[in-house]
Amino acid sequence: MSGLVVARVETALSLSFHIMFAVFGVGLPWLLLYAERRWLKTGDPAWQALTRKWARVMAVLFAIGAVSGTVLSFEFGLLWPTFMSTYGGAIGLLFTLEAFAFFTEAIFMGLYLYGWKRLSRRAHWLVLWPIAISGTLSTLFVVMANAWMNHPVGLGISHGKITADPWAVFSSSTSWTEVTHMFVAALMCTGGAVAAVYAIGMLRGRRDEYHRKGLNLGMAAILALAPIQLLIGDFAARDVATTQPAKLAAMEGHYYTSGHVPLTVGGFYNSQTHQLVGGVPIPDGLSLLLDFKPGAVVPGLDQTPANQQPMTAVVHLAFDTMVGLGTAILLIAAWGAWRWWRSRRRGIVPRIAHTKRWLWAAAFSGPAAMLAMLAGWEVTEGGRQPWIVYQHMLVADAATKSTGLGWALLATILIYLGLAVALILILRRLASGAPPELAEPGPEPGPESGPDVEPTPALEVTR
């Protein structure tokens, strides 16, 4: 295989694998902060058990993320040498800051994991703050580097060579919309994964306080953030319309520049006819969303040379996947808010009963959030193609010219397979359910006579 093919496949594989652990590095410490604080305040053994279990999971995911991140950092230099030699000065500061954040996270992670009996309870909880902050910054600095590739700022020419202002990225609107979008997505993925794990446990009959608290916290995180993510996504789309009009056109499957452009829900892009097939058009929808005017002109792909257009069929499908799954989560949030409001009005406790339907919705939210996040990254990266630095350097020009790198791709695949198998085995050992003293075995959820009828109400949380 050519160096370009290996570079693209290996980088895509590495990024997809690593990002799934990076989101937990952002989200899980923030959930732990809440869980351990509740334990310190109430002395509830269920919160203690959740804190202990999540701390072990956080340590495992941190280790896997560190390994996959290290592999990824080597790939930048080995597979993309022209890109790094030309534009390394623009993103070098961000990766330096990321390294400081990572080592800060690692130091305090050690203090947290080995400090259970060596630190006071309050000091132990306080150690979580630098873990959460540095873990968040570590990921967001890397996201800012990606945002710079989408909207390169601070570039100049001096003595025939490209120069870059490394601080300019912090003034880019693209950086802040992409960073905010990713931060909320990470929290939603973490909350969704936690909710899904405990929902599946409850569907199997583990209806104890430990599982109920874990489920409630995970669902609260993902559902409360769903409306916020909708607003952030709207701002991000407007920024894309300004900085990368070809990407927006690919996202919407919009080829011909025109006014009164409909917003098409679903559908598949036909690359031959440049039309969306099977979608549901909303008249003037895209024009209204972008410019609040039904006749607003929206640039199409026809303004971009054919050899510089992204793979519209793939980008549009990924965009629809992200929006569709995000909408499904938003509908679950609306359903939960309605149930909570109705129960509060009627004086019913618990506000949201753990019915079978609700547990299945929670089990769906975890995979849905993760798949939406991965689809969003496909939109971000695929929509920029064929550029690695938008309108400055092509992917084909940035990749290594070396051949015979198939062995490197094979080694990467084997490493990630090994890490995945090890992770599954370790997490299975950790997934032992609630401690024996907290276990309250109950019957499986039975048939429901109504959407809010709970077969075992006596076991529900009171608020």
Secondary structure in CASP SS format (residue, H / E / C, confidence):
PFRMAT SS
TARGET T0000
AUTHOR 0000-0000-0000
METHOD secondary structure of the structure
MODEL  1
M C 1.00
S C 1.00
G H 1.00
L H 1.00
V H 1.00
V H 1.00
A H 1.00
R H 1.00
V H 1.00
E H 1.00
T H 1.00
A H 1.00
L H 1.00
S H 1.00
L H 1.00
S H 1.00
F H 1.00
H H 1.00
I H 1.00
M H 1.00
F H 1.00
A H 1.00
V H 1.00
F H 1.00
G H 1.00
V H 1.00
G H 1.00
L H 1.00
P H 1.00
W H 1.00
L H 1.00
L H 1.00
L H 1.00
Y H 1.00
A H 1.00
E H 1.00
R H 1.00
R H 1.00
W H 1.00
L H 1.00
K H 1.00
T H 1.00
G C 1.00
D C 1.00
P H 1.00
A H 1.00
W H 1.00
Q H 1.00
A H 1.00
L H 1.00
T H 1.00
R H 1.00
K H 1.00
W H 1.00
A H 1.00
R H 1.00
V H 1.00
M H 1.00
A H 1.00
V H 1.00
L H 1.00
F H 1.00
A H 1.00
I H 1.00
G H 1.00
A H 1.00
V H 1.00
S H 1.00
G H 1.00
T H 1.00
V H 1.00
L H 1.00
S H 1.00
F H 1.00
E H 1.00
F H 1.00
G H 1.00
L H 1.00
L H 1.00
W C 1.00
P H 1.00
T H 1.00
F H 1.00
M H 1.00
S H 1.00
T H 1.00
Y H 1.00
G H 1.00
G H 1.00
A H 1.00
I H 1.00
G H 1.00
L H 1.00
L H 1.00
F H 1.00
T H 1.00
L H 1.00
E H 1.00
A H 1.00
F H 1.00
A H 1.00
F H 1.00
F H 1.00
T H 1.00
E H 1.00
A H 1.00
I H 1.00
F H 1.00
M H 1.00
G H 1.00
L H 1.00
Y H 1.00
L H 1.00
Y C 1.00
G C 1.00
W C 1.00
K C 1.00
R C 1.00
L C 1.00
S C 1.00
R H 1.00
R H 1.00
A H 1.00
H H 1.00
W H 1.00
L H 1.00
V H 1.00
L H 1.00
W H 1.00
P H 1.00
I H 1.00
A H 1.00
I H 1.00
S H 1.00
G H 1.00
T H 1.00
L H 1.00
S H 1.00
T H 1.00
L H 1.00
F H 1.00
V H 1.00
V H 1.00
M H 1.00
A H 1.00
N H 1.00
A H 1.00
W H 1.00
M H 1.00
N H 1.00
H C 1.00
P C 1.00
V C 1.00
G C 1.00
L E 1.00
G E 1.00
I E 1.00
S E 1.00
H C 1.00
G C 1.00
K E 1.00
I E 1.00
T E 1.00
A E 1.00
D C 1.00
P C 1.00
W C 1.00
A H 1.00
V H 1.00
F H 1.00
S H 1.00
S C 1.00
S H 1.00
T H 1.00
S H 1.00
W H 1.00
T H 1.00
E H 1.00
V H 1.00
T H 1.00
H H 1.00
M H 1.00
F H 1.00
V H 1.00
A H 1.00
A H 1.00
L H 1.00
M H 1.00
C H 1.00
T H 1.00
G H 1.00
G H 1.00
A H 1.00
V H 1.00
A H 1.00
A H 1.00
V H 1.00
Y H 1.00
A H 1.00
I H 1.00
G H 1.00
M H 1.00
L H 1.00
R C 1.00
G C 1.00
R C 1.00
R C 1.00
D C 1.00
E H 1.00
Y H 1.00
H H 1.00
R H 1.00
K H 1.00
G H 1.00
L H 1.00
N H 1.00
L H 1.00
G H 1.00
M H 1.00
A H 1.00
A H 1.00
I H 1.00
L H 1.00
A H 1.00
L H 1.00
A H 1.00
P H 1.00
I H 1.00
Q H 1.00
L H 1.00
L H 1.00
I H 1.00
G H 1.00
D H 1.00
F H 1.00
A H 1.00
A H 1.00
R H 1.00
D H 1.00
V H 1.00
A H 1.00
T H 1.00
T H 1.00
Q C 1.00
P H 1.00
A H 1.00
K H 1.00
L H 1.00
A H 1.00
A H 1.00
M H 1.00
E H 1.00
G C 1.00
H C 1.00
Y C 1.00
Y C 1.00
T C 1.00
S E 1.00
G C 1.00
H C 1.00
V C 1.00
P C 1.00
L E 1.00
T E 1.00
V E 1.00
G C 1.00
G C 1.00
F E 1.00
Y E 1.00
N E 1.00
S C 1.00
Q C 1.00
T C 1.00
H C 1.00
Q E 1.00
L E 1.00
V E 1.00
G C 1.00
G C 1.00
V E 1.00
P E 1.00
I E 1.00
P C 1.00
D C 1.00
G H 1.00
L H 1.00
S H 1.00
L H 1.00
L H 1.00
L H 1.00
D H 1.00
F C 1.00
K C 1.00
P C 1.00
G C 1.00
A C 1.00
V C 1.00
V E 1.00
P C 1.00
G C 1.00
L H 1.00
D H 1.00
Q H 1.00
T C 1.00
P C 1.00
A H 1.00
N H 1.00
Q H 1.00
Q C 1.00
P C 1.00
M C 1.00
T H 1.00
A H 1.00
V H 1.00
V H 1.00
H H 1.00
L H 1.00
A H 1.00
F H 1.00
D H 1.00
T H 1.00
M H 1.00
V H 1.00
G H 1.00
L H 1.00
G H 1.00
T H 1.00
A H 1.00
I H 1.00
L H 1.00
L H 1.00
I H 1.00
A H 1.00
A H 1.00
W H 1.00
G H 1.00
A H 1.00
W H 1.00
R H 1.00
W H 1.00
W H 1.00
R H 1.00
S H 1.00
R H 1.00
R H 1.00
R H 1.00
G C 1.00
I C 1.00
V C 1.00
P C 1.00
R C 1.00
I C 1.00
A C 1.00
H C 1.00
T C 1.00
K H 1.00
R H 1.00
W H 1.00
L H 1.00
W H 1.00
A H 1.00
A H 1.00
A H 1.00
F H 1.00
S H 1.00
G H 1.00
P H 1.00
A H 1.00
A H 1.00
M H 1.00
L H 1.00
A H 1.00
M H 1.00
L H 1.00
A H 1.00
G H 1.00
W H 1.00
E H 1.00
V H 1.00
T H 1.00
E H 1.00
G H 1.00
G C 1.00
R C 1.00
Q C 1.00
P C 1.00
W E 1.00
I E 1.00
V E 1.00
Y C 1.00
Q C 1.00
H C 1.00
M E 1.00
L E 1.00
V H 1.00
A H 1.00
D H 1.00
A H 1.00
A C 1.00
T C 1.00
K C 1.00
S C 1.00
T C 1.00
G C 1.00
L C 1.00
G H 1.00
W H 1.00
A H 1.00
L H 1.00
L H 1.00
A H 1.00
T H 1.00
I H 1.00
L H 1.00
I H 1.00
Y H 1.00
L H 1.00
G H 1.00
L H 1.00
A H 1.00
V H 1.00
A H 1.00
L H 1.00
I H 1.00
L H 1.00
I H 1.00
L H 1.00
R H 1.00
R H 1.00
L H 1.00
A C 1.00
S C 1.00
G C 1.00
A C 1.00
P C 1.00
P C 1.00
E C 1.00
L C 1.00
A C 1.00
E C 1.00
P C 1.00
G C 1.00
P C 1.00
E C 1.00
P C 1.00
G C 1.00
P C 1.00
E C 1.00
S C 1.00
G C 1.00
P C 1.00
D C 1.00
V C 1.00
E C 1.00
P C 1.00
T C 1.00
P H 1.00
A H 1.00
L H 1.00
E C 1.00
V C 1.00
T C 1.00
R C 1.00
END
